[in-house]
Amino acid sequence: MFKTIPGSTDGVTVIELKAGTEYRMTDAARGERRAAAYIRRGEAVEVIAAAGGDQAAAVPVPQARGKK
């Protein structure tokens, strides 16, 4: 997370998501939709775990551009 906000990892229970903390979203559709929303709004970035290790790589997400 890039900033502290109230949010959810499962699309149901609201908690305080803290800046600088990684959260594992549920595999259910609700968790995936919440993760996509946080990324789209620039509040978080997706982290993908590397195969065979505990290290993870941040995946840059392009910022949405406003309509002209």
SEFIZA-3560 file (N, C-alpha, C; in Angstrom, 3 decimals):
REM SEFIZA-3560
<numar><xx>0.841</xx><yy>-1.172</yy><zz>0.000</zz><atom>N</atom></numar>
<numar><xx>0.000</xx><yy>0.000</yy><zz>0.000</zz><atom>CA</atom></numar>
<numar><xx>0.886</xx><yy>1.235</yy><zz>0.000</zz><atom>C</atom></numar>
<numar><xx>0.449</xx><yy>2.229</yy><zz>-0.752</zz><atom>N</atom></numar>
<numar><xx>1.183</xx><yy>3.493</yy><zz>-0.790</zz><atom>CA</atom></numar>
<numar><xx>0.711</xx><yy>4.454</yy><zz>0.285</zz><atom>C</atom></numar>
<numar><xx>-0.544</xx><yy>4.317</yy><zz>0.729</zz><atom>N</atom></numar>
<numar><xx>-1.042</xx><yy>5.178</yy><zz>1.787</zz><atom>CA</atom></numar>
<numar><xx>-1.997</xx><yy>4.398</yy><zz>2.673</zz><atom>C</atom></numar>
<numar><xx>-2.195</xx><yy>4.900</yy><zz>3.889</zz><atom>N</atom></numar>
<numar><xx>-3.081</xx><yy>4.250</yy><zz>4.841</zz><atom>CA</atom></numar>
<numar><xx>-4.521</xx><yy>4.659</yy><zz>4.537</zz><atom>C</atom></numar>
<numar><xx>-5.363</xx><yy>3.645</yy><zz>4.341</zz><atom>N</atom></numar>
<numar><xx>-6.771</xx><yy>3.885</yy><zz>4.027</zz><atom>CA</atom></numar>
<numar><xx>-7.628</xx><yy>2.794</yy><zz>4.673</zz><atom>C</atom></numar>
<numar><xx>-8.911</xx><yy>3.080</yy><zz>4.924</zz><atom>N</atom></numar>
<numar><xx>-9.793</xx><yy>1.983</yy><zz>5.315</zz><atom>CA</atom></numar>
<numar><xx>-10.080</xx><yy>1.150</yy><zz>4.074</zz><atom>C</atom></numar>
<numar><xx>-10.022</xx><yy>-0.157</yy><zz>4.180</zz><atom>N</atom></numar>
<numar><xx>-10.247</xx><yy>-0.999</yy><zz>3.012</zz><atom>CA</atom></numar>
<numar><xx>-10.446</xx><yy>-2.445</yy><zz>3.407</zz><atom>C</atom></numar>
<numar><xx>-10.408</xx><yy>-3.321</yy><zz>2.423</zz><atom>N</atom></numar>
<numar><xx>-10.703</xx><yy>-4.725</yy><zz>2.649</zz><atom>CA</atom></numar>
<numar><xx>-9.818</xx><yy>-5.603</yy><zz>1.782</zz><atom>C</atom></numar>
<numar><xx>-9.445</xx><yy>-6.751</yy><zz>2.323</zz><atom>N</atom></numar>
<numar><xx>-8.683</xx><yy>-7.732</yy><zz>1.545</zz><atom>CA</atom></numar>
<numar><xx>-9.584</xx><yy>-8.820</yy><zz>0.986</zz><atom>C</atom></numar>
<numar><xx>-10.818</xx><yy>-8.877</yy><zz>1.490</zz><atom>N</atom></numar>
<numar><xx>-11.745</xx><yy>-9.915</yy><zz>1.037</zz><atom>CA</atom></numar>
<numar><xx>-13.031</xx><yy>-9.353</yy><zz>0.443</zz><atom>C</atom></numar>
<numar><xx>-13.165</xx><yy>-8.033</yy><zz>0.414</zz><atom>N</atom></numar>
<numar><xx>-14.363</xx><yy>-7.416</yy><zz>-0.140</zz><atom>CA</atom></numar>
<numar><xx>-15.526</xx><yy>-7.392</yy><zz>0.826</zz><atom>C</atom></numar>
<numar><xx>-15.304</xx><yy>-7.827</yy><zz>2.073</zz><atom>N</atom></numar>
<numar><xx>-16.380</xx><yy>-7.870</yy><zz>3.061</zz><atom>CA</atom></numar>
<numar><xx>-15.991</xx><yy>-7.118</yy><zz>4.334</zz><atom>C</atom></numar>
<numar><xx>-14.906</xx><yy>-7.539</yy><zz>4.968</zz><atom>N</atom></numar>
<numar><xx>-14.473</xx><yy>-6.979</yy><zz>6.237</zz><atom>CA</atom></numar>
<numar><xx>-13.589</xx><yy>-5.756</yy><zz>6.011</zz><atom>C</atom></numar>
<numar><xx>-13.969</xx><yy>-4.610</yy><zz>6.616</zz><atom>N</atom></numar>
<numar><xx>-13.201</xx><yy>-3.375</yy><zz>6.473</zz><atom>CA</atom></numar>
<numar><xx>-12.198</xx><yy>-3.266</yy><zz>7.617</zz><atom>C</atom></numar>
<numar><xx>-10.945</xx><yy>-3.031</yy><zz>7.241</zz><atom>N</atom></numar>
<numar><xx>-9.864</xx><yy>-2.837</yy><zz>8.201</zz><atom>CA</atom></numar>
<numar><xx>-9.056</xx><yy>-1.622</yy><zz>7.758</zz><atom>C</atom></numar>
<numar><xx>-8.075</xx><yy>-1.222</yy><zz>8.559</zz><atom>N</atom></numar>
<numar><xx>-7.175</xx><yy>-0.146</yy><zz>8.164</zz><atom>CA</atom></numar>
<numar><xx>-5.996</xx><yy>-0.772</yy><zz>7.416</zz><atom>C</atom></numar>
<numar><xx>-5.870</xx><yy>-0.448</yy><zz>6.134</zz><atom>N</atom></numar>
<numar><xx>-4.749</xx><yy>-0.916</yy><zz>5.324</zz><atom>CA</atom></numar>
<numar><xx>-3.648</xx><yy>0.130</yy><zz>5.455</zz><atom>C</atom></numar>
<numar><xx>-2.504</xx><yy>-0.269</yy><zz>5.986</zz><atom>N</atom></numar>
<numar><xx>-1.440</xx><yy>0.674</yy><zz>6.321</zz><atom>CA</atom></numar>
<numar><xx>-0.418</xx><yy>0.822</yy><zz>5.203</zz><atom>C</atom></numar>
<numar><xx>0.033</xx><yy>2.045</yy><zz>5.015</zz><atom>N</atom></numar>
<numar><xx>1.062</xx><yy>2.356</yy><zz>4.020</zz><atom>CA</atom></numar>
<numar><xx>2.324</xx><yy>1.550</yy><zz>4.327</zz><atom>C</atom></numar>
<numar><xx>2.968</xx><yy>1.041</yy><zz>3.272</zz><atom>N</atom></numar>
<numar><xx>4.208</xx><yy>0.300</yy><zz>3.417</zz><atom>CA</atom></numar>
<numar><xx>4.025</xx><yy>-1.162</yy><zz>3.782</zz><atom>C</atom></numar>
<numar><xx>2.778</xx><yy>-1.619</yy><zz>3.865</zz><atom>N</atom></numar>
<numar><xx>2.494</xx><yy>-2.998</yy><zz>4.242</zz><atom>CA</atom></numar>
<numar><xx>1.970</xx><yy>-3.762</yy><zz>3.041</zz><atom>C</atom></numar>
<numar><xx>2.398</xx><yy>-5.020</yy><zz>2.906</zz><atom>N</atom></numar>
<numar><xx>1.873</xx><yy>-5.890</yy><zz>1.845</zz><atom>CA</atom></numar>
<numar><xx>0.699</xx><yy>-6.676</yy><zz>2.393</zz><atom>C</atom></numar>
<numar><xx>-0.346</xx><yy>-6.792</yy><zz>1.595</zz><atom>N</atom></numar>
<numar><xx>-1.533</xx><yy>-7.560</yy><zz>1.980</zz><atom>CA</atom></numar>
<numar><xx>-1.809</xx><yy>-8.604</yy><zz>0.915</zz><atom>C</atom></numar>
<numar><xx>-2.216</xx><yy>-9.787</yy><zz>1.350</zz><atom>N</atom></numar>
<numar><xx>-2.606</xx><yy>-10.849</yy><zz>0.431</zz><atom>CA</atom></numar>
<numar><xx>-4.119</xx><yy>-10.770</yy><zz>0.278</zz><atom>C</atom></numar>
<numar><xx>-4.565</xx><yy>-10.514</yy><zz>-0.936</zz><atom>N</atom></numar>
<numar><xx>-5.991</xx><yy>-10.429</yy><zz>-1.220</zz><atom>CA</atom></numar>
<numar><xx>-6.538</xx><yy>-11.837</yy><zz>-1.416</zz><atom>C</atom></numar>
<numar><xx>-7.797</xx><yy>-12.048</yy><zz>-1.092</zz><atom>N</atom></numar>
<numar><xx>-8.387</xx><yy>-13.365</yy><zz>-1.304</zz><atom>CA</atom></numar>
<numar><xx>-8.453</xx><yy>-13.670</yy><zz>-2.791</zz><atom>C</atom></numar>
<numar><xx>-8.470</xx><yy>-14.953</yy><zz>-3.119</zz><atom>N</atom></numar>
<numar><xx>-8.549</xx><yy>-15.369</yy><zz>-4.518</zz><atom>CA</atom></numar>
<numar><xx>-9.965</xx><yy>-15.240</yy><zz>-5.063</zz><atom>C</atom></numar>
<numar><xx>-10.925</xx><yy>-14.981</yy><zz>-4.202</zz><atom>N</atom></numar>
<numar><xx>-12.310</xx><yy>-14.822</yy><zz>-4.641</zz><atom>CA</atom></numar>
<numar><xx>-12.441</xx><yy>-13.553</yy><zz>-5.479</zz><atom>C</atom></numar>
<numar><xx>-13.487</xx><yy>-13.473</yy><zz>-6.253</zz><atom>N</atom></numar>
<numar><xx>-13.699</xx><yy>-12.329</yy><zz>-7.142</zz><atom>CA</atom></numar>
<numar><xx>-13.719</xx><yy>-11.010</yy><zz>-6.373</zz><atom>C</atom></numar>
<numar><xx>-14.283</xx><yy>-11.000</yy><zz>-5.176</zz><atom>N</atom></numar>
<numar><xx>-14.334</xx><yy>-9.755</yy><zz>-4.394</zz><atom>CA</atom></numar>
<numar><xx>-12.944</xx><yy>-9.247</yy><zz>-4.078</zz><atom>C</atom></numar>
<numar><xx>-12.050</xx><yy>-10.130</yy><zz>-3.651</zz><atom>N</atom></numar>
<numar><xx>-10.682</xx><yy>-9.734</yy><zz>-3.333</zz><atom>CA</atom></numar>
<numar><xx>-9.941</xx><yy>-9.234</yy><zz>-4.563</zz><atom>C</atom></numar>
<numar><xx>-10.159</xx><yy>-9.888</yy><zz>-5.677</zz><atom>N</atom></numar>
<numar><xx>-9.509</xx><yy>-9.461</yy><zz>-6.924</zz><atom>CA</atom></numar>
<numar><xx>-10.010</xx><yy>-8.098</yy><zz>-7.368</zz><atom>C</atom></numar>
<numar><xx>-11.309</xx><yy>-7.853</yy><zz>-7.237</zz><atom>N</atom></numar>
<numar><xx>-11.868</xx><yy>-6.539</yy><zz>-7.617</zz><atom>CA</atom></numar>
<numar><xx>-11.335</xx><yy>-5.439</yy><zz>-6.711</zz><atom>C</atom></numar>
<numar><xx>-11.206</xx><yy>-5.713</yy><zz>-5.410</zz><atom>N</atom></numar>
<numar><xx>-10.674</xx><yy>-4.714</yy><zz>-4.479</zz><atom>CA</atom></numar>
<numar><xx>-9.224</xx><yy>-4.397</yy><zz>-4.831</zz><atom>C</atom></numar>
<numar><xx>-8.431</xx><yy>-5.427</yy><zz>-5.099</zz><atom>N</atom></numar>
<numar><xx>-7.023</xx><yy>-5.204</yy><zz>-5.451</zz><atom>CA</atom></numar>
<numar><xx>-6.922</xx><yy>-4.352</yy><zz>-6.705</zz><atom>C</atom></numar>
<numar><xx>-7.723</xx><yy>-4.665</yy><zz>-7.714</zz><atom>N</atom></numar>
<numar><xx>-7.701</xx><yy>-3.893</yy><zz>-8.964</zz><atom>CA</atom></numar>
<numar><xx>-8.085</xx><yy>-2.436</yy><zz>-8.718</zz><atom>C</atom></numar>
<numar><xx>-9.039</xx><yy>-2.208</yy><zz>-7.827</zz><atom>N</atom></numar>
<numar><xx>-9.462</xx><yy>-0.837</yy><zz>-7.525</zz><atom>CA</atom></numar>
<numar><xx>-8.344</xx><yy>-0.063</yy><zz>-6.832</zz><atom>C</atom></numar>
<numar><xx>-7.660</xx><yy>-0.681</yy><zz>-5.869</zz><atom>N</atom></numar>
<numar><xx>-6.556</xx><yy>0.002</yy><zz>-5.179</zz><atom>CA</atom></numar>
<numar><xx>-5.436</xx><yy>0.339</yy><zz>-6.159</zz><atom>C</atom></numar>
<numar><xx>-5.134</xx><yy>-0.564</yy><zz>-7.053</zz><atom>N</atom></numar>
<numar><xx>-4.089</xx><yy>-0.342</yy><zz>-8.051</zz><atom>CA</atom></numar>
<numar><xx>-4.509</xx><yy>0.755</yy><zz>-9.019</zz><atom>C</atom></numar>
<numar><xx>-5.741</xx><yy>0.686</yy><zz>-9.509</zz><atom>N</atom></numar>
<numar><xx>-6.249</xx><yy>1.674</yy><zz>-10.467</zz><atom>CA</atom></numar>
<numar><xx>-6.215</xx><yy>3.086</yy><zz>-9.876</zz><atom>C</atom></numar>
<numar><xx>-6.526</xx><yy>3.216</yy><zz>-8.591</zz><atom>N</atom></numar>
<numar><xx>-6.547</xx><yy>4.537</yy><zz>-7.943</zz><atom>CA</atom></numar>
<numar><xx>-5.164</xx><yy>4.986</yy><zz>-7.492</zz><atom>C</atom></numar>
<numar><xx>-4.141</xx><yy>4.165</yy><zz>-7.719</zz><atom>N</atom></numar>
<numar><xx>-2.785</xx><yy>4.542</yy><zz>-7.345</zz><atom>CA</atom></numar>
<numar><xx>-2.515</xx><yy>4.423</yy><zz>-5.855</zz><atom>C</atom></numar>
<numar><xx>-3.322</xx><yy>3.633</yy><zz>-5.141</zz><atom>N</atom></numar>
<numar><xx>-3.145</xx><yy>3.452</yy><zz>-3.707</zz><atom>CA</atom></numar>
<numar><xx>-2.259</xx><yy>2.243</yy><zz>-3.391</zz><atom>C</atom></numar>
<numar><xx>-2.023</xx><yy>1.398</yy><zz>-4.390</zz><atom>N</atom></numar>
<numar><xx>-1.228</xx><yy>0.186</yy><zz>-4.185</zz><atom>CA</atom></numar>
<numar><xx>-0.598</xx><yy>-0.239</yy><zz>-5.503</zz><atom>C</atom></numar>
<numar><xx>0.310</xx><yy>-1.187</yy><zz>-5.406</zz><atom>N</atom></numar>
<numar><xx>0.936</xx><yy>-1.783</yy><zz>-6.580</zz><atom>CA</atom></numar>
<numar><xx>0.900</xx><yy>-3.293</yy><zz>-6.387</zz><atom>C</atom></numar>
<numar><xx>0.748</xx><yy>-4.035</yy><zz>-7.477</zz><atom>N</atom></numar>
<numar><xx>0.714</xx><yy>-5.485</yy><zz>-7.393</zz><atom>CA</atom></numar>
<numar><xx>2.120</xx><yy>-6.022</yy><zz>-7.163</zz><atom>C</atom></numar>
<numar><xx>2.240</xx><yy>-6.983</yy><zz>-6.279</zz><atom>N</atom></numar>
<numar><xx>3.502</xx><yy>-7.650</yy><zz>-5.996</zz><atom>CA</atom></numar>
<numar><xx>3.328</xx><yy>-9.109</yy><zz>-6.364</zz><atom>C</atom></numar>
<numar><xx>4.241</xx><yy>-9.631</yy><zz>-7.182</zz><atom>N</atom></numar>
<numar><xx>4.173</xx><yy>-11.020</yy><zz>-7.627</zz><atom>CA</atom></numar>
<numar><xx>5.356</xx><yy>-11.769</yy><zz>-7.033</zz><atom>C</atom></numar>
<numar><xx>5.068</xx><yy>-12.854</yy><zz>-6.324</zz><atom>N</atom></numar>
<numar><xx>6.133</xx><yy>-13.653</yy><zz>-5.712</zz><atom>CA</atom></numar>
<numar><xx>6.905</xx><yy>-14.392</yy><zz>-6.795</zz><atom>C</atom></numar>
<numar><xx>8.223</xx><yy>-14.388</yy><zz>-6.667</zz><atom>N</atom></numar>
<numar><xx>9.079</xx><yy>-15.096</yy><zz>-7.615</zz><atom>CA</atom></numar>
<numar><xx>8.958</xx><yy>-16.599</yy><zz>-7.381</zz><atom>C</atom></numar>
<numar><xx>9.011</xx><yy>-17.370</yy><zz>-8.443</zz><atom>N</atom></numar>
<numar><xx>8.916</xx><yy>-18.829</yy><zz>-8.335</zz><atom>CA</atom></numar>
<numar><xx>10.118</xx><yy>-19.380</yy><zz>-7.581</zz><atom>C</atom></numar>
<numar><xx>9.863</xx><yy>-20.239</yy><zz>-6.597</zz><atom>N</atom></numar>
<numar><xx>10.934</xx><yy>-20.908</yy><zz>-5.871</zz><atom>CA</atom></numar>
<numar><xx>11.620</xx><yy>-20.060</yy><zz>-4.825</zz><atom>C</atom></numar>
<numar><xx>11.081</xx><yy>-18.900</yy><zz>-4.498</zz><atom>N</atom></numar>
<numar><xx>11.716</xx><yy>-18.070</yy><zz>-3.493</zz><atom>CA</atom></numar>
<numar><xx>10.728</xx><yy>-17.177</yy><zz>-2.790</zz><atom>C</atom></numar>
<numar><xx>11.209</xx><yy>-16.509</yy><zz>-1.763</zz><atom>N</atom></numar>
<numar><xx>10.355</xx><yy>-15.626</yy><zz>-0.987</zz><atom>CA</atom></numar>
<numar><xx>10.428</xx><yy>-14.191</yy><zz>-1.477</zz><atom>C</atom></numar>
<numar><xx>11.323</xx><yy>-13.909</yy><zz>-2.405</zz><atom>N</atom></numar>
<numar><xx>11.443</xx><yy>-12.548</yy><zz>-2.898</zz><atom>CA</atom></numar>
<numar><xx>10.283</xx><yy>-12.223</yy><zz>-3.824</zz><atom>C</atom></numar>
<numar><xx>9.909</xx><yy>-10.967</yy><zz>-3.845</zz><atom>N</atom></numar>
<numar><xx>8.802</xx><yy>-10.535</yy><zz>-4.697</zz><atom>CA</atom></numar>
<numar><xx>9.244</xx><yy>-9.333</yy><zz>-5.519</zz><atom>C</atom></numar>
<numar><xx>8.614</xx><yy>-9.161</yy><zz>-6.663</zz><atom>N</atom></numar>
<numar><xx>8.920</xx><yy>-8.034</yy><zz>-7.534</zz><atom>CA</atom></numar>
<numar><xx>7.671</xx><yy>-7.182</yy><zz>-7.704</zz><atom>C</atom></numar>
<numar><xx>7.815</xx><yy>-5.889</yy><zz>-7.545</zz><atom>N</atom></numar>
<numar><xx>6.691</xx><yy>-4.980</yy><zz>-7.751</zz><atom>CA</atom></numar>
<numar><xx>6.457</xx><yy>-4.818</yy><zz>-9.242</zz><atom>C</atom></numar>
<numar><xx>5.222</xx><yy>-4.863</yy><zz>-9.630</zz><atom>N</atom></numar>
<numar><xx>4.862</xx><yy>-4.707</yy><zz>-11.030</zz><atom>CA</atom></numar>
<numar><xx>4.379</xx><yy>-3.275</yy><zz>-11.235</zz><atom>C</atom></numar>
<numar><xx>5.081</xx><yy>-2.474</yy><zz>-12.031</zz><atom>N</atom></numar>
<numar><xx>4.626</xx><yy>-1.099</yy><zz>-12.236</zz><atom>CA</atom></numar>
<numar><xx>3.305</xx><yy>-1.073</yy><zz>-12.982</zz><atom>C</atom></numar>
<numar><xx>2.447</xx><yy>-0.173</yy><zz>-12.556</zz><atom>N</atom></numar>
<numar><xx>1.133</xx><yy>-0.046</yy><zz>-13.175</zz><atom>CA</atom></numar>
<numar><xx>1.041</xx><yy>1.336</yy><zz>-13.799</zz><atom>C</atom></numar>
<numar><xx>0.720</xx><yy>1.427</yy><zz>-15.095</zz><atom>N</atom></numar>
<numar><xx>0.614</xx><yy>2.743</yy><zz>-15.721</zz><atom>CA</atom></numar>
<numar><xx>-0.536</xx><yy>3.538</yy><zz>-15.121</zz><atom>C</atom></numar>
<numar><xx>-0.302</xx><yy>4.829</yy><zz>-14.951</zz><atom>N</atom></numar>
<numar><xx>-1.342</xx><yy>5.709</yy><zz>-14.420</zz><atom>CA</atom></numar>
<numar><xx>-2.378</xx><yy>6.017</yy><zz>-15.495</zz><atom>C</atom></numar>
<numar><xx>-3.629</xx><yy>6.055</yy><zz>-15.084</zz><atom>N</atom></numar>
<numar><xx>-4.706</xx><yy>6.393</yy><zz>-16.020</zz><atom>CA</atom></numar>
<numar><xx>-4.596</xx><yy>7.867</yy><zz>-16.390</zz><atom>C</atom></numar>
<numar><xx>-4.855</xx><yy>8.169</yy><zz>-17.634</zz><atom>N</atom></numar>
<numar><xx>-4.805</xx><yy>9.552</yy><zz>-18.082</zz><atom>CA</atom></numar>
<numar><xx>-6.221</xx><yy>10.090</yy><zz>-18.202</zz><atom>C</atom></numar>
<numar><xx>-6.383</xx><yy>11.348</yy><zz>-17.862</zz><atom>N</atom></numar>
<numar><xx>-7.687</xx><yy>11.979</yy><zz>-17.955</zz><atom>CA</atom></numar>
<numar><xx>-8.089</xx><yy>12.200</yy><zz>-19.404</zz><atom>C</atom></numar>
<numar><xx>-9.387</xx><yy>12.295</yy><zz>-19.635</zz><atom>N</atom></numar>
<numar><xx>-9.882</xx><yy>12.544</yy><zz>-20.993</zz><atom>CA</atom></numar>
<numar><xx>-9.666</xx><yy>14.008</yy><zz>-21.356</zz><atom>C</atom></numar>
<numar><xx>-9.398</xx><yy>14.244</yy><zz>-22.617</zz><atom>N</atom></numar>
<numar><xx>-9.186</xx><yy>15.622</yy><zz>-23.082</zz><atom>CA</atom></numar>
<numar><xx>-10.449</xx><yy>16.190</yy><zz>-23.618</zz><atom>C</atom></numar>
//
